[in-house]
Amino acid sequence: MKAHSSKPRGTHRSPATGDCHGVPAWAGRGCHAVNQRPADFGIDVVWHSATKYLNGHSDVSAGVLAGPAKILDRIWDTSLLTGATLGPIDAWLLLRGIRTLPLRMPRHNDNGLALAEALSTHPAVTQVHYPGLPTHPQHKLAADQMNGFGGVLSVEFTGGFEMADAFLGHLRYPRRSASLGGVESLAVHPASMWAGMLSDEQLTEAVPPGLVRLAAGTEDTADLVADALAAADAVLVQAVTA
């Protein structure tokens, strides 16, 4: 299953970027390491969270900057003074991950789309947030700018906090963790994670209580979908019989 064709996308430089004001435009990249090229859309410097898809194995914390040499040279000089240098083993692990990035991303894209499509029609689910779905408010923009929609999606459940939390307990493949971009699938219930740090009012304003974030790894697509649907079936049965 492919998100859509890999045909070249139209590019343009936005007049809202630093071209008009003499200020570099920056963009952070975490969920879409290779699916989108910000430089094609007027971004001068791209800040990658290398901890995620670039590394791909959940064993490095790092960041990567990409941009013109005239900007990066100044940043490099400052980093030497402040001591913000990646360790040699971390750099080696990151290079190891980057070598397989073009092989991993298509599977992340396929798995993310397959999970989004499968869960979007499940009776336990009220809404799936994923730019690869035509129902997403920015689907057209994403399809125009991106060669794939990534492996990260969020799912809202009809039973609120309790159903969302129970859903994670029924999953067999995704591990319960807040990161993303690794070969293993991860799932997190933000309302549970932040419950001890925010008041009930703050929590309600910050995130829907029934929302779960899924970060699809590179496991077999059919296995991941079957696992997610079985977990959704289980929480729906619990809600009906409660």
Legacy VTK file of the C-alpha trace (Angstrom):
# vtk DataFile Version 3.0
C-alpha trace
ASCII
DATASET POLYDATA
POINTS 242 float
0.000 0.000 0.000
1.417 3.362 -1.014
0.325 6.720 0.284
0.436 8.160 -3.208
2.803 8.334 -6.160
6.323 9.668 -5.778
5.961 12.045 -8.746
7.849 15.345 -8.369
5.906 17.982 -6.462
5.536 21.592 -7.465
7.794 23.881 -5.468
7.742 27.542 -4.619
9.355 29.994 -2.240
6.872 31.628 0.079
7.055 35.438 0.240
6.449 35.116 3.989
9.933 33.682 4.537
13.143 35.490 5.316
13.677 36.448 1.671
11.555 39.547 2.288
12.975 40.507 5.674
16.619 39.416 5.659
15.921 36.897 8.426
16.601 33.154 7.914
13.514 30.951 8.035
13.864 27.849 10.213
11.792 24.665 10.315
11.883 21.767 12.747
11.584 18.232 11.397
10.692 15.227 13.522
7.850 13.251 11.995
8.800 13.598 8.332
12.523 13.120 7.876
12.493 12.499 4.117
8.841 12.843 3.102
9.078 16.603 2.749
11.860 18.979 1.676
11.377 22.300 3.506
14.150 23.945 1.455
11.926 23.592 -1.619
9.374 25.841 0.087
11.560 28.725 1.164
13.029 27.376 4.409
16.682 28.307 4.933
17.683 26.064 7.848
16.141 22.712 8.772
16.483 21.341 12.303
16.051 17.561 12.388
15.299 15.604 15.536
17.815 12.891 14.700
16.619 10.965 17.753
13.644 9.820 15.715
13.508 8.707 12.075
17.099 9.607 11.122
18.414 7.276 13.816
15.505 4.875 13.626
16.546 2.512 16.431
15.613 4.416 19.611
19.151 4.409 20.983
20.441 7.945 20.290
19.506 11.464 21.366
20.767 13.924 18.774
19.916 16.806 16.487
21.029 17.724 12.982
21.042 21.088 11.213
20.947 21.370 7.419
21.277 24.614 5.509
23.640 27.023 3.722
27.305 26.882 4.720
27.374 30.608 5.540
24.801 30.038 8.298
26.034 26.659 9.515
29.632 27.879 9.792
28.550 30.493 12.344
26.558 27.894 14.274
29.504 25.490 14.215
31.853 28.109 15.671
29.407 28.749 18.515
28.904 25.039 19.185
32.664 24.583 19.588
32.675 27.282 22.274
29.653 25.941 24.145
30.705 22.297 23.953
27.534 20.977 22.334
29.250 18.104 20.559
27.773 14.705 19.794
29.740 11.787 21.244
31.598 9.512 18.811
29.502 6.418 19.567
26.271 8.414 19.190
27.513 9.805 15.867
28.386 6.291 14.673
24.960 4.977 15.667
23.271 7.877 13.895
25.230 7.219 10.689
24.215 3.556 10.929
20.567 4.585 11.069
20.805 7.085 8.210
22.124 4.336 5.915
18.797 2.495 6.160
16.525 5.558 6.231
15.396 5.256 2.565
14.514 1.605 3.213
12.614 2.232 6.449
10.514 5.277 5.549
8.302 3.595 2.923
7.282 0.978 5.529
6.597 3.684 8.142
4.449 5.488 5.566
2.568 2.330 4.589
1.942 1.293 8.191
0.783 4.739 9.266
-1.692 4.977 6.399
-2.963 1.416 6.899
-3.595 2.002 10.616
-5.311 5.321 9.942
-7.608 3.833 7.317
-8.478 0.780 9.406
-9.191 2.637 12.653
-11.094 5.501 11.017
-14.095 3.235 10.393
-14.074 1.380 13.719
-17.158 1.986 15.938
-14.966 2.604 19.002
-13.258 5.522 17.246
-14.668 9.022 16.863
-11.823 10.512 14.811
-8.412 9.702 13.355
-5.951 12.548 12.791
-3.589 11.700 9.918
-2.678 13.896 6.922
-2.903 10.924 4.566
-6.663 10.632 5.081
-8.873 12.678 2.731
-10.862 13.737 5.818
-7.871 15.610 7.263
-8.349 19.398 6.879
-4.851 19.793 5.387
-4.791 16.621 3.291
-4.538 18.501 -0.012
-1.623 20.579 1.249
0.162 17.500 2.575
-0.394 15.597 -0.674
1.028 18.515 -2.653
4.166 18.927 -0.547
4.968 15.405 0.635
6.024 12.078 -0.883
4.592 10.122 2.055
2.542 10.867 5.152
4.698 9.256 7.836
3.936 6.763 10.565
2.462 9.032 13.254
-1.279 9.315 13.802
-3.625 10.078 16.675
-6.894 8.329 17.427
-9.794 9.566 19.559
-12.004 6.959 21.248
-15.703 7.191 22.034
-15.205 6.098 25.649
-12.852 8.919 26.602
-9.994 8.522 29.082
-10.799 4.999 30.265
-11.265 3.514 26.799
-8.110 5.128 25.428
-6.028 3.921 28.352
-7.491 0.416 28.065
-6.752 0.352 24.318
-3.023 0.614 25.017
-3.274 -2.276 27.456
-4.686 -4.545 24.739
-2.031 -3.786 22.108
0.528 -6.551 21.535
2.988 -4.924 19.132
3.338 -1.230 20.048
5.227 -0.484 23.239
3.885 2.171 25.584
6.311 5.044 25.082
6.200 8.698 24.063
8.837 8.706 21.330
8.539 7.876 17.618
10.548 7.083 14.499
12.071 3.761 15.554
11.699 0.374 13.903
9.407 -0.666 16.763
5.867 0.719 17.001
5.049 2.908 20.003
1.810 4.152 21.552
1.090 6.765 24.197
-1.990 8.127 25.974
-1.102 11.806 26.585
-3.845 12.368 29.165
-2.401 9.581 31.338
1.171 10.754 30.830
0.434 14.357 31.826
-2.154 13.633 34.541
0.353 14.132 37.356
1.777 17.347 35.902
-1.360 19.288 34.951
-4.604 20.121 36.716
-7.820 18.579 35.378
-8.726 21.895 33.773
-5.317 22.293 32.142
-5.389 18.703 30.952
-8.814 19.108 29.346
-7.626 22.208 27.508
-4.362 20.600 26.401
-5.501 17.298 24.893
-8.710 15.278 24.440
-8.884 12.653 27.213
-9.711 9.893 24.735
-6.799 10.558 22.385
-4.020 8.015 21.728
-0.949 8.683 19.601
0.390 5.796 17.552
3.848 5.800 15.978
3.965 2.972 13.447
7.238 1.109 13.191
8.440 -1.218 10.449
6.643 -4.383 11.553
4.446 -6.327 9.140
1.567 -4.089 8.067
-1.133 -6.750 8.359
0.054 -7.695 11.848
-0.061 -4.097 13.083
-3.528 -3.487 11.658
-4.917 -6.752 13.050
-3.444 -5.954 16.465
-4.915 -2.433 16.547
-8.346 -3.613 15.421
-8.352 -6.433 17.983
-7.504 -3.933 20.736
-10.267 -1.595 19.541
-12.720 -4.517 19.479
-11.741 -5.442 23.028
-12.337 -1.982 24.482
-15.635 -1.705 22.632
-16.824 -4.993 24.155
-15.721 -3.798 27.603
-17.692 -0.577 27.167
-20.843 -2.423 26.082
-20.726 -4.959 28.907
-19.685 -2.522 31.627
LINES 1 243
242 0 1 2 3 4 5 6 7 8 9 10 11 12 13 14 15 16 17 18 19 20 21 22 23 24 25 26 27 28 29 30 31 32 33 34 35 36 37 38 39 40 41 42 43 44 45 46 47 48 49 50 51 52 53 54 55 56 57 58 59 60 61 62 63 64 65 66 67 68 69 70 71 72 73 74 75 76 77 78 79 80 81 82 83 84 85 86 87 88 89 90 91 92 93 94 95 96 97 98 99 100 101 102 103 104 105 106 107 108 109 110 111 112 113 114 115 116 117 118 119 120 121 122 123 124 125 126 127 128 129 130 131 132 133 134 135 136 137 138 139 140 141 142 143 144 145 146 147 148 149 150 151 152 153 154 155 156 157 158 159 160 161 162 163 164 165 166 167 168 169 170 171 172 173 174 175 176 177 178 179 180 181 182 183 184 185 186 187 188 189 190 191 192 193 194 195 196 197 198 199 200 201 202 203 204 205 206 207 208 209 210 211 212 213 214 215 216 217 218 219 220 221 222 223 224 225 226 227 228 229 230 231 232 233 234 235 236 237 238 239 240 241
